[in-house]
Amino acid sequence: MTDVAAREEKLIREIEKEMDKLDQTLAKMDETDSKIKHFIEQEKALHEIRTIIRKEHKLEKLEEKDAQHEIDAVVNELEREESLINGINKEVEKLDKTLSKIDGDENRVKSYFEQKKALHEIREIVKKVNKL
């Protein structure tokens, strides 16, 4: 918010400078009655003011584009993280299903290997996250 206020203040100062410059020029021209010269100087000042305002609008548009790129990058990052979390969640669910099918003490070894396999898959997903 302060940045916007500072930019507006700077814009107003630039316009004020241009208006002061026009006043000085017209004051020098008071001795002449040529309305055409006055008109031309006023047109120059208006042209300069329009140029100042156009530059400010271009800067605002560029800043809006930059802000949108940053927002898009954050959204993409969140979607990627959500996808990875879903992958981990699927591995855990798959492990739960496999373990629910295994009964008895004799299959503890099988349960152990299934858990180990699921943990390996989760580690692979986490490695993908760290690489990105």
TIMI-2910 file (N, C-alpha, C, CB; in pm, 1 decimal, decimal comma, always signed):
<rs>
+----------+----------+----------+----------+----------+----------+----------+----------+----------+----------+----------+----------+------+
!      n_x !      n_y !      n_z !     ca_x !     ca_y !     ca_z !      c_x !      c_y !      c_z !     cb_x !     cb_y !     cb_z ! resn !
+----------+----------+----------+----------+----------+----------+----------+----------+----------+----------+----------+----------+------+
!    +82,3 !   -118,2 !     +0,0 !     +0,0 !     +0,0 !     +0,0 !    +87,4 !   +125,4 !     +0,0 !    -94,0 !     -0,7 !   +120,3 !  Met !
!   +194,3 !   +125,2 !    +76,5 !   +283,2 !   +240,7 !    +81,6 !   +350,5 !   +261,3 !    -52,8 !   +388,4 !   +223,4 !   +191,8 !  Thr !
!   +382,4 !   +152,8 !   -120,4 !   +444,0 !   +162,9 !   -251,3 !   +350,9 !   +234,3 !   -348,5 !   +480,6 !    +24,1 !   -304,3 !  Asp !
!   +223,9 !   +202,4 !   -343,2 !   +126,3 !   +265,7 !   -431,8 !   +116,2 !   +413,8 !   -399,4 !    -12,0 !   +197,9 !   -419,0 !  Val !
!   +110,3 !   +447,2 !   -271,9 !   +101,9 !   +587,3 !   -230,7 !   +226,5 !   +664,0 !   -274,6 !    +83,9 !   +597,6 !    -78,0 !  Ala !
!   +342,2 !   +602,7 !   -260,5 !   +467,7 !   +667,8 !   -300,5 !   +471,0 !   +690,4 !   -451,3 !   +589,1 !   +583,0 !   -257,0 !  Ala !
!   +423,0 !   +592,2 !   -526,0 !   +421,2 !   +606,6 !   -671,7 !   +324,0 !   +715,1 !   -714,4 !   +384,2 !   +473,9 !   -738,4 !  Arg !
!   +208,4 !   +720,6 !   -647,6 !   +111,6 !   +825,6 !   -680,3 !   +169,9 !   +963,3 !   -649,9 !    -19,6 !   +804,7 !   -602,0 !  Glu !
!   +238,4 !   +972,7 !   -536,6 !   +300,4 !  +1099,6 !   -498,6 !   +406,2 !  +1140,2 !   -601,4 !   +363,5 !  +1089,2 !   -357,8 !  Glu !
!   +485,2 !  +1045,0 !   -646,3 !   +588,4 !  +1073,0 !   -746,5 !   +524,2 !  +1118,3 !   -876,9 !   +676,7 !   +948,6 !   -770,7 !  Lys !
!   +417,3 !  +1052,8 !   -915,3 !   +346,5 !  +1088,9 !  -1037,9 !   +293,4 !  +1231,6 !  -1028,0 !   +231,0 !   +990,2 !  -1065,1 !  Leu !
!   +235,0 !  +1265,4 !   -914,7 !   +181,4 !  +1400,3 !   -895,3 !   +294,0 !  +1503,4 !   -898,7 !   +104,3 !  +1409,6 !   -761,7 !  Ile !
!   +408,6 !  +1470,3 !   -836,7 !   +522,9 !  +1562,8 !   -839,6 !   +571,7 !  +1586,5 !   -982,4 !   +638,2 !  +1508,3 !   -753,4 !  Arg !
!   +577,2 !  +1481,0 !  -1062,7 !   +620,7 !  +1495,8 !  -1201,9 !   +523,6 !  +1583,9 !  -1279,6 !   +633,2 !  +1358,1 !  -1269,7 !  Glu !
!   +394,4 !  +1565,3 !  -1256,0 !   +294,2 !  +1648,1 !  -1324,1 !   +305,7 !  +1793,1 !  -1276,6 !   +150,6 !  +1593,7 !  -1298,2 !  Ile !
!   +329,0 !  +1811,2 !  -1145,6 !   +346,9 !  +1947,2 !  -1092,8 !   +466,2 !  +2015,4 !  -1158,2 !   +365,3 !  +1944,1 !   -940,1 !  Glu !
!   +576,5 !  +1943,1 !  -1173,5 !   +694,7 !  +2000,0 !  -1238,7 !   +660,8 !  +2046,2 !  -1379,6 !   +809,3 !  +1897,4 !  -1242,6 !  Lys !
!   +586,3 !  +1964,3 !  -1449,5 !   +549,6 !  +1998,6 !  -1587,0 !   +458,7 !  +2122,6 !  -1588,8 !   +478,9 !  +1878,5 !  -1655,9 !  Glu !
!   +367,7 !  +2130,0 !  -1492,7 !   +279,4 !  +2246,4 !  -1485,3 !   +358,4 !  +2372,6 !  -1449,9 !   +168,0 !  +2222,7 !  -1381,8 !  Met !
!   +455,2 !  +2360,5 !  -1357,6 !   +540,0 !  +2475,0 !  -1322,9 !   +620,6 !  +2521,1 !  -1443,9 !   +634,6 !  +2439,1 !  -1206,8 !  Asp !
!   +671,1 !  +2425,3 !  -1518,0 !   +747,7 !  +2456,3 !  -1639,1 !   +659,5 !  +2531,9 !  -1738,4 !   +803,5 !  +2326,5 !  -1703,9 !  Lys !
!   +535,3 !  +2487,6 !  -1753,3 !   +441,9 !  +2555,2 !  -1843,5 !   +413,5 !  +2696,5 !  -1793,4 !   +310,2 !  +2474,9 !  -1856,0 !  Leu !
!   +391,9 !  +2712,5 !  -1662,2 !   +365,7 !  +2845,8 !  -1606,3 !   +482,3 !  +2940,2 !  -1633,5 !   +339,6 !  +2836,6 !  -1454,8 !  Asp !
!   +604,8 !  +2889,7 !  -1616,7 !   +722,6 !  +2972,4 !  -1641,8 !   +731,2 !  +3012,1 !  -1788,7 !   +849,9 !  +2898,4 !  -1599,6 !  Gln !
!   +705,7 !  +2916,7 !  -1875,5 !   +711,6 !  +2945,0 !  -2018,4 !   +605,3 !  +3047,7 !  -2056,7 !   +693,4 !  +2815,8 !  -2100,0 !  Thr !
!   +485,4 !  +3030,1 !  -2006,2 !   +377,5 !  +3123,9 !  -2038,4 !   +403,7 !  +3261,6 !  -1977,7 !   +243,0 !  +3069,5 !  -1988,7 !  Leu !
!   +467,8 !  +3264,0 !  -1859,6 !   +500,8 !  +3392,3 !  -1797,9 !   +600,5 !  +3468,9 !  -1884,4 !   +557,9 !  +3371,2 !  -1656,2 !  Ala !
!   +694,9 !  +3398,2 !  -1944,0 !   +791,7 !  +3462,0 !  -2033,8 !   +722,8 !  +3512,4 !  -2160,3 !   +904,6 !  +3363,6 !  -2070,5 !  Lys !
!   +614,7 !  +3445,6 !  -2196,1 !   +546,7 !  +3480,0 !  -2320,8 !   +436,5 !  +3584,8 !  -2300,0 !   +487,2 !  +3354,6 !  -2383,4 !  Met !
!   +418,2 !  +3635,0 !  -2178,5 !   +312,9 !  +3731,9 !  -2150,8 !   +327,1 !  +3858,4 !  -2234,8 !   +313,3 !  +3767,9 !  -2004,1 !  Asp !
!   +449,0 !  +3889,0 !  -2268,6 !   +473,2 !  +4009,6 !  -2347,6 !   +416,9 !  +3995,4 !  -2488,8 !   +623,2 !  +4039,9 !  -2353,7 !  Glu !
!   +405,5 !  +3871,7 !  -2535,9 !   +350,7 !  +3850,7 !  -2669,8 !   +202,6 !  +3819,2 !  -2658,2 !   +425,5 !  +3736,6 !  -2744,0 !  Thr !
!   +129,5 !  +3861,6 !  -2755,7 !    -14,3 !  +3835,5 !  -2756,2 !    -48,7 !  +3716,0 !  -2843,6 !    -90,3 !  +3958,4 !  -2803,9 !  Asp !
!    +50,1 !  +3641,4 !  -2884,5 !    +27,5 !  +3530,2 !  -2975,9 !    -39,5 !  +3414,0 !  -2902,6 !   +160,2 !  +3484,4 !  -3039,4 !  Ser !
!   -164,8 !  +3393,9 !  -2931,6 !   -240,9 !  +3284,5 !  -2871,2 !   -194,3 !  +3149,8 !  -2926,8 !   -392,2 !  +3303,4 !  -2896,3 !  Lys !
!   -142,0 !  +3149,3 !  -3046,0 !    -95,1 !  +3024,9 !  -3107,3 !    +25,4 !  +2971,9 !  -3030,1 !    -58,8 !  +3046,9 !  -3256,6 !  Ile !
!   +117,4 !  +3058,1 !  -2992,1 !   +234,3 !  +3016,0 !  -2915,0 !   +190,2 !  +2961,1 !  -2778,7 !   +333,2 !  +3134,3 !  -2896,7 !  Lys !
!    +93,9 !  +3029,8 !  -2717,0 !    +41,5 !  +2981,8 !  -2589,1 !    -20,1 !  +2842,7 !  -2607,5 !    -63,8 !  +3081,4 !  -2531,6 !  His !
!    -99,5 !  +2828,6 !  -2711,4 !   -165,1 !  +2700,9 !  -2740,8 !    -62,6 !  +2590,3 !  -2760,7 !   -253,5 !  +2713,4 !  -2865,3 !  Phe !
!    +42,2 !  +2620,3 !  -2838,1 !   +145,8 !  +2520,2 !  -2866,9 !   +216,6 !  +2478,5 !  -2738,0 !   +248,6 !  +2575,6 !  -2968,9 !  Ile !
!   +249,1 !  +2572,9 !  -2651,3 !   +315,4 !  +2540,3 !  -2524,1 !   +224,1 !  +2457,0 !  -2434,3 !   +357,8 !  +2669,2 !  -2450,8 !  Glu !
!    +96,1 !  +2491,4 !  -2433,7 !     +0,6 !  +2413,8 !  -2354,2 !    -10,5 !  +2271,4 !  -2408,6 !   -138,3 !  +2482,2 !  -2353,8 !  Gln !
!    -12,8 !  +2257,4 !  -2539,4 !    -18,0 !  +2124,9 !  -2601,2 !   +106,4 !  +2042,9 !  -2566,4 !    -31,8 !  +2137,7 !  -2753,7 !  Glu !
!   +222,9 !  +2106,0 !  -2567,9 !   +346,0 !  +2036,4 !  -2529,7 !   +336,8 !  +1985,9 !  -2386,0 !   +468,0 !  +2129,3 !  -2545,7 !  Lys !
!   +286,7 !  +2070,1 !  -2296,3 !   +274,2 !  +2032,0 !  -2155,7 !   +175,2 !  +1917,0 !  -2140,2 !   +229,8 !  +2152,6 !  -2070,7 !  Ala !
!    +62,2 !  +1925,7 !  -2209,1 !    -36,2 !  +1817,6 !  -2202,2 !    +20,4 !  +1687,6 !  -2257,2 !   -162,6 !  +1855,7 !  -2278,7 !  Leu !
!    +96,9 !  +1698,1 !  -2365,7 !   +160,7 !  +1579,8 !  -2423,1 !   +256,2 !  +1516,4 !  -2322,0 !   +236,3 !  +1616,4 !  -2552,7 !  His !
!   +334,5 !  +1599,1 !  -2254,1 !   +429,4 !  +1549,4 !  -2153,8 !   +355,7 !  +1482,1 !  -2038,6 !   +517,2 !  +1664,4 !  -2100,5 !  Glu !
!   +244,6 !  +1540,5 !  -1994,7 !   +165,8 !  +1482,2 !  -1885,2 !   +108,5 !  +1347,1 !  -1928,1 !    +51,3 !  +1578,5 !  -1842,5 !  Ile !
!    +57,9 !  +1340,3 !  -2049,3 !     +5,6 !  +1212,1 !  -2100,3 !   +115,8 !  +1107,3 !  -2104,2 !    -55,3 !  +1229,9 !  -2241,4 !  Arg !
!   +234,3 !  +1146,9 !  -2146,1 !   +347,9 !  +1054,9 !  -2152,3 !   +381,8 !  +1002,3 !  -2012,8 !   +470,9 !  +1124,8 !  -2214,6 !  Thr !
!   +382,4 !  +1090,6 !  -1914,9 !   +412,0 !  +1050,0 !  -1776,6 !   +308,6 !   +948,3 !  -1728,9 !   +414,1 !  +1173,5 !  -1681,8 !  Ile !
!   +181,8 !   +975,6 !  -1755,5 !    +74,3 !   +886,3 !  -1711,3 !    +82,3 !   +752,1 !  -1783,7 !    -63,4 !   +951,5 !  -1735,4 !  Ile !
!   +112,3 !   +753,0 !  -1914,3 !   +125,7 !   +627,1 !  -1990,1 !   +238,2 !   +541,2 !  -1933,8 !   +151,8 !   +656,1 !  -2139,2 !  Arg !
!   +349,9 !   +602,7 !  -1901,8 !   +462,1 !   +528,1 !  -1843,3 !   +419,6 !   +461,4 !  -1713,0 !   +582,7 !   +621,4 !  -1818,5 !  Lys !
!   +345,1 !   +533,7 !  -1630,9 !   +298,3 !   +478,5 !  -1504,0 !   +204,2 !   +360,6 !  -1527,9 !   +227,8 !   +587,0 !  -1420,8 !  Glu !
!   +117,2 !   +372,7 !  -1626,0 !    +25,9 !   +261,9 !  -1656,9 !   +102,4 !   +138,9 !  -1705,8 !    -76,8 !   +305,2 !  -1762,7 !  His !
!   +206,0 !   +161,2 !  -1786,5 !   +287,7 !    +48,6 !  -1833,6 !   +354,5 !    -21,6 !  -1716,2 !   +394,3 !    +96,8 !  -1934,3 !  Lys !
!   +406,8 !    +56,0 !  -1621,7 !   +470,3 !     -3,6 !  -1503,6 !   +369,2 !    -84,8 !  -1423,6 !   +532,8 !   +105,6 !  -1414,6 !  Leu !
!   +249,2 !    -31,4 !  -1408,4 !   +146,2 !   -103,7 !  -1334,0 !   +112,3 !   -235,5 !  -1402,5 !    +19,9 !    -17,8 !  -1319,5 !  Glu !
!   +101,2 !   -233,8 !  -1534,9 !    +69,8 !   -356,8 !  -1607,6 !   +181,5 !   -459,4 !  -1591,2 !    +46,7 !   -326,9 !  -1756,6 !  Lys !
!   +305,4 !   -415,4 !  -1599,4 !   +418,8 !   -506,8 !  -1581,1 !   +418,5 !   -566,2 !  -1440,4 !   +552,0 !   -433,6 !  -1607,4 !  Leu !
!   +389,4 !   -483,8 !  -1342,0 !   +384,8 !   -533,8 !  -1204,4 !   +271,3 !   -633,6 !  -1186,8 !   +368,7 !   -417,6 !  -1105,4 !  Glu !
!   +157,3 !   -607,4 !  -1251,1 !    +45,1 !   -700,9 !  -1243,8 !    +82,5 !   -834,6 !  -1307,6 !    -79,2 !   -641,6 !  -1313,0 !  Glu !
!   +152,9 !   -830,3 !  -1420,3 !   +196,7 !   -954,1 !  -1485,4 !   +292,7 !  -1030,9 !  -1394,8 !   +264,2 !   -923,3 !  -1620,9 !  Lys !
!   +387,5 !   -959,3 !  -1334,7 !   +482,3 !  -1024,2 !  -1243,4 !   +410,0 !  -1087,5 !  -1125,1 !   +586,2 !   -923,1 !  -1193,2 !  Asp !
!   +314,3 !  -1015,3 !  -1071,5 !   +237,5 !  -1068,8 !   -958,3 !   +160,3 !  -1193,1 !  -1000,4 !   +140,5 !   -962,4 !   -902,9 !  Ala !
!   +102,9 !  -1191,2 !  -1121,2 !    +28,2 !  -1306,3 !  -1169,8 !   +120,3 !  -1426,5 !  -1190,4 !    -43,9 !  -1271,7 !  -1300,5 !  Gln !
!   +242,2 !  -1401,5 !  -1240,3 !   +339,4 !  -1510,7 !  -1257,0 !   +374,1 !  -1572,2 !  -1121,7 !   +467,9 !  -1459,5 !  -1327,0 !  His !
!   +391,5 !  -1487,2 !  -1020,8 !   +422,6 !  -1537,9 !   -887,5 !   +306,5 !  -1621,2 !   -832,2 !   +454,6 !  -1421,5 !   -792,3 !  Glu !
!   +184,5 !  -1573,3 !   -853,7 !    +65,7 !  -1647,1 !   -808,3 !    +58,5 !  -1781,5 !   -879,3 !    -64,1 !  -1565,3 !   -834,0 !  Ile !
!    +80,7 !  -1781,3 !  -1010,3 !    +77,4 !  -1906,2 !  -1086,2 !   +182,7 !  -2004,4 !  -1036,9 !    +97,9 !  -1878,5 !  -1234,5 !  Asp !
!   +301,9 !  -1953,2 !  -1006,0 !   +409,2 !  -2039,9 !   -956,4 !   +370,2 !  -2103,0 !   -822,3 !   +540,8 !  -1959,8 !   -941,5 !  Ala !
!   +308,8 !  -2024,9 !   -735,8 !   +266,4 !  -2077,6 !   -605,5 !   +157,0 !  -2182,7 !   -624,4 !   +215,8 !  -1963,0 !   -513,5 !  Val !
!    +61,8 !  -2153,4 !   -712,4 !    -46,6 !  -2249,0 !   -738,4 !    +10,1 !  -2379,2 !   -794,1 !   -150,0 !  -2189,2 !   -836,7 !  Val !
!   +103,6 !  -2368,7 !   -888,8 !   +166,4 !  -2488,8 !   -944,9 !   +239,7 !  -2568,8 !   -837,2 !   +264,0 !  -2450,4 !  -1057,0 !  Asn !
!   +309,0 !  -2498,2 !   -749,8 !   +381,4 !  -2565,5 !   -641,4 !   +283,9 !  -2638,0 !   -548,5 !   +465,9 !  -2463,8 !   -561,2 !  Glu !
!   +173,5 !  -2572,3 !   -515,1 !    +73,8 !  -2635,1 !   -428,4 !    +11,2 !  -2757,4 !   -494,7 !    -35,1 !  -2534,5 !   -391,4 !  Leu !
!    -16,4 !  -2748,3 !   -624,2 !    -73,3 !  -2862,0 !   -695,9 !    +25,4 !  -2978,7 !   -699,6 !   -112,6 !  -2820,9 !   -838,9 !  Glu !
!   +152,2 !  -2947,6 !   -719,9 !   +255,4 !  -3051,9 !   -722,6 !   +265,7 !  -3119,6 !   -586,7 !   +392,1 !  -2992,6 !   -763,2 !  Arg !
!   +266,7 !  -3038,0 !   -481,3 !   +274,5 !  -3094,6 !   -346,7 !   +151,9 !  -3180,6 !   -316,9 !   +287,5 !  -2982,8 !   -242,1 !  Glu !
!    +36,2 !  -3134,2 !   -358,3 !    -86,2 !  -3211,6 !   -335,8 !    -80,4 !  -3344,3 !   -410,4 !   -209,9 !  -3131,3 !   -380,0 !  Glu !
!    -27,4 !  -3341,6 !   -531,5 !    -12,9 !  -3464,1 !   -609,4 !    +80,5 !  -3562,8 !   -539,5 !    +39,5 !  -3432,0 !   -749,7 !  Ser !
!   +191,8 !  -3512,8 !   -486,7 !   +286,5 !  -3599,7 !   -416,6 !   +225,7 !  -3655,9 !   -288,8 !   +414,9 !  -3523,3 !   -384,2 !  Leu !
!   +152,7 !  -3572,8 !   -218,4 !    +86,9 !  -3620,8 !    -95,6 !    -15,8 !  -3727,7 !   -130,0 !    +18,9 !  -3503,5 !    -19,3 !  Ile !
!    -89,1 !  -3707,4 !   -239,4 !   -185,9 !  -3808,8 !   -283,1 !   -114,8 !  -3939,5 !   -318,1 !   -266,7 !  -3757,8 !   -404,8 !  Asn !
!     +2,6 !  -3930,1 !   -379,1 !    +80,7 !  -4049,6 !   -411,7 !   +120,4 !  -4125,6 !   -285,9 !   +205,5 !  -4011,6 !   -491,3 !  Gly !
!   +165,9 !  -4052,9 !   -184,5 !   +201,7 !  -4116,4 !    -57,8 !    +78,7 !  -4179,8 !     +5,7 !   +265,3 !  -4014,0 !    +38,6 !  Ile !
!    -31,5 !  -4107,7 !     +2,5 !   -156,2 !  -4157,9 !    +60,3 !   -200,3 !  -4287,3 !     -8,5 !   -266,9 !  -4051,6 !    +49,3 !  Asn !
!   -186,6 !  -4293,5 !   -140,8 !   -223,5 !  -4415,1 !   -214,4 !   -136,7 !  -4533,1 !   -173,2 !   -211,6 !  -4392,0 !   -365,2 !  Lys !
!     -6,9 !  -4508,5 !   -153,3 !    +84,1 !  -4615,6 !   -110,6 !    +45,2 !  -4667,8 !    +26,8 !   +229,5 !  -4565,6 !   -108,6 !  Glu !
!     +8,5 !  -4577,3 !   +115,9 !    -31,3 !  -4619,0 !   +251,4 !   -161,5 !  -4698,5 !   +244,5 !    -47,9 !  -4495,1 !   +345,4 !  Val !
!   -256,3 !  -4652,6 !   +162,5 !   -383,0 !  -4725,5 !   +148,0 !   -360,0 !  -4864,5 !    +88,7 !   -480,8 !  -4646,2 !    +59,5 !  Glu !
!   -270,2 !  -4871,3 !    -10,6 !   -237,7 !  -5000,8 !    -71,4 !   -177,1 !  -5095,0 !    +32,5 !   -140,2 !  -4982,2 !   -190,0 !  Lys !
!    -89,2 !  -5041,2 !   +116,7 !    -28,9 !  -5121,2 !   +223,3 !   -136,2 !  -5170,5 !   +319,5 !    +77,7 !  -5039,6 !   +299,1 !  Leu !
!   -227,5 !  -5081,9 !   +358,3 !   -335,1 !  -5121,6 !   +449,3 !   -418,7 !  -5234,9 !   +390,3 !   -424,7 !  -5001,6 !   +481,1 !  Asp !
!   -450,9 !  -5226,8 !   +262,3 !   -529,7 !  -5332,5 !   +197,4 !   -454,0 !  -5464,6 !   +197,3 !   -565,7 !  -5292,5 !    +53,3 !  Lys !
!   -324,6 !  -5457,5 !   +164,4 !   -242,8 !  -5578,1 !   +159,6 !   -231,3 !  -5640,5 !   +297,7 !   -103,6 !  -5546,6 !   +103,8 !  Thr !
!   -208,8 !  -5557,4 !   +399,0 !   -194,7 !  -5609,0 !   +535,5 !   -325,3 !  -5665,3 !   +589,0 !   -144,9 !  -5499,5 !   +627,8 !  Leu !
!   -436,4 !  -5610,9 !   +546,4 !   -565,3 !  -5662,5 !   +594,3 !   -594,2 !  -5801,5 !   +536,6 !   -679,1 !  -5565,4 !   +556,9 !  Ser !
!   -533,9 !  -5834,5 !   +423,0 !   -551,9 !  -5965,8 !   +361,3 !   -464,1 !  -6072,0 !   +427,0 !   -521,2 !  -5958,2 !   +212,5 !  Lys !
!   -357,9 !  -6028,5 !   +493,1 !   -263,2 !  -6122,1 !   +554,4 !   -308,8 !  -6151,8 !   +696,7 !   -117,8 !  -6064,4 !   +553,5 !  Ile !
!   -324,6 !  -6282,8 !   +729,9 !   -369,0 !  -6324,6 !   +863,3 !   -261,7 !  -6410,8 !   +929,3 !   -503,3 !  -6402,2 !   +855,0 !  Asp !
!   -266,5 !  -6414,6 !  +1061,4 !   -188,4 !  -6511,5 !  +1136,9 !    -44,3 !  -6474,6 !  +1159,9 !   -192,8 !  -6639,4 !  +1069,3 !  Gly !
!    +16,8 !  -6551,2 !  +1251,8 !   +155,1 !  -6529,3 !  +1290,3 !   +253,5 !  -6570,4 !  +1182,0 !   +185,0 !  -6603,9 !  +1416,5 !  Asp !
!   +216,4 !  -6669,5 !  +1102,6 !   +309,9 !  -6720,4 !  +1001,7 !   +335,1 !  -6617,5 !   +890,6 !   +255,8 !  -6850,6 !   +940,9 !  Glu !
!   +247,3 !  -6522,6 !   +878,9 !   +262,8 !  -6425,3 !   +771,6 !   +323,2 !  -6293,0 !   +819,0 !   +129,3 !  -6399,4 !   +707,2 !  Asn !
!   +381,9 !  -6292,8 !   +937,9 !   +446,9 !  -6171,2 !   +986,1 !   +562,3 !  -6130,2 !   +896,3 !   +496,5 !  -6190,9 !  +1128,2 !  Arg !
!   +632,6 !  -6227,8 !   +844,5 !   +743,7 !  -6199,5 !   +753,2 !   +689,8 !  -6132,9 !   +627,0 !   +821,4 !  -6329,8 !   +717,5 !  Val !
!   +579,8 !  -6186,4 !   +578,1 !   +518,2 !  -6129,1 !   +458,4 !   +471,7 !  -5985,8 !   +486,7 !   +398,9 !  -6216,5 !   +410,9 !  Lys !
!   +414,3 !  -5962,2 !   +603,5 !   +370,6 !  -5827,7 !   +643,1 !   +489,4 !  -5732,5 !   +648,4 !   +299,2 !  -5831,4 !   +780,1 !  Ser !
!   +599,4 !  -5782,4 !   +706,2 !   +720,0 !  -5703,0 !   +718,1 !   +768,1 !  -5658,5 !   +579,7 !   +829,8 !  -5782,6 !   +790,8 !  Tyr !
!   +771,6 !  -5751,1 !   +485,3 !   +818,5 !  -5719,1 !   +350,3 !   +722,6 !  -5623,4 !   +277,8 !   +835,3 !  -5847,9 !   +268,8 !  Phe !
!   +594,1 !  -5638,6 !   +299,8 !   +497,7 !  -5547,3 !   +239,8 !   +514,4 !  -5405,5 !   +294,9 !   +354,9 !  -5597,3 !   +264,4 !  Glu !
!   +537,7 !  -5397,1 !   +426,7 !   +560,1 !  -5266,7 !   +487,5 !   +687,9 !  -5202,9 !   +433,5 !   +567,3 !  -5279,4 !   +639,9 !  Gln !
!   +790,0 !  -5286,5 !   +422,9 !   +918,6 !  -5238,4 !   +372,4 !   +903,1 !  -5187,5 !   +227,8 !  +1025,5 !  -5351,6 !   +379,4 !  Lys !
!   +826,3 !  -5261,2 !   +147,3 !   +802,4 !  -5222,1 !     +8,9 !   +726,8 !  -5088,4 !     +3,3 !   +723,1 !  -5332,4 !    -65,3 !  Lys !
!   +625,9 !  -5070,6 !    +86,3 !   +548,5 !  -4946,1 !    +89,3 !   +635,4 !  -4828,9 !   +133,6 !   +427,4 !  -4960,1 !   +182,8 !  Ala !
!   +718,1 !  -4851,5 !   +234,9 !   +807,5 !  -4745,4 !   +281,7 !   +908,2 !  -4706,5 !   +173,6 !   +881,4 !  -4789,9 !   +408,6 !  Leu !
!   +954,8 !  -4805,2 !    +98,9 !  +1046,0 !  -4777,3 !    -12,0 !   +977,3 !  -4688,1 !   -116,4 !  +1094,2 !  -4909,5 !    -77,0 !  His !
!   +854,1 !  -4718,3 !   -149,7 !   +779,6 !  -4637,9 !   -247,1 !   +759,8 !  -4494,9 !   -196,4 !   +643,0 !  -4702,7 !   -277,1 !  Glu !
!   +730,1 !  -4482,4 !    -67,3 !   +711,1 !  -4349,2 !     -8,1 !   +842,4 !  -4271,4 !    -11,0 !   +658,5 !  -4360,5 !   +137,6 !  Ile !
!   +953,5 !  -4340,9 !    +18,3 !  +1084,6 !  -4274,6 !    +11,4 !  +1113,7 !  -4226,0 !   -131,0 !  +1196,4 !  -4370,7 !    +58,7 !  Arg !
!  +1077,9 !  -4304,5 !   -229,7 !  +1098,5 !  -4264,6 !   -369,7 !  +1018,3 !  -4136,9 !   -400,7 !  +1056,6 !  -4380,0 !   -466,4 !  Glu !
!   +896,9 !  -4129,3 !   -351,2 !   +814,2 !  -4010,5 !   -372,8 !   +877,9 !  -3890,5 !   -304,1 !   +670,2 !  -4033,0 !   -320,3 !  Ile !
!   +927,3 !  -3910,5 !   -181,8 !   +991,5 !  -3801,4 !   -107,8 !  +1118,8 !  -3756,0 !   -179,9 !  +1024,5 !  -3845,8 !    +37,2 !  Val !
!  +1193,6 !  -3849,9 !   -238,3 !  +1314,3 !  -3813,4 !   -314,1 !  +1276,2 !  -3726,5 !   -433,2 !  +1390,4 !  -3940,1 !   -362,1 !  Lys !
!  +1165,0 !  -3758,4 !   -498,3 !  +1117,9 !  -3676,6 !   -610,4 !  +1091,0 !  -3532,3 !   -564,2 !   +989,6 !  -3738,3 !   -672,2 !  Lys !
!  +1032,3 !  -3522,2 !   -445,6 !  +1002,3 !  -3388,9 !   -390,4 !  +1132,1 !  -3314,0 !   -365,6 !   +920,0 !  -3399,8 !   -258,7 !  Val !
!  +1229,8 !  -3379,5 !   -308,7 !  +1356,2 !  -3313,0 !   -278,4 !  +1432,5 !  -3272,7 !   -404,2 !  +1442,7 !  -3403,2 !   -193,3 !  Asn !
!  +1417,8 !  -3347,3 !   -511,9 !  +1484,7 !  -3313,5 !   -636,8 !  +1423,7 !  -3189,2 !   -698,9 !  +1477,4 !  -3430,1 !   -734,7 !  Lys !
!  +1293,5 !  -3172,0 !   -680,7 !  +1224,8 !  -3057,5 !   -738,4 !  +1250,4 !  -2938,5 !   -651,3 !  +1073,8 !  -3083,1 !   -753,5 !  Leu !
+----------+----------+----------+----------+----------+----------+----------+----------+----------+----------+----------+----------+------+
</rs>
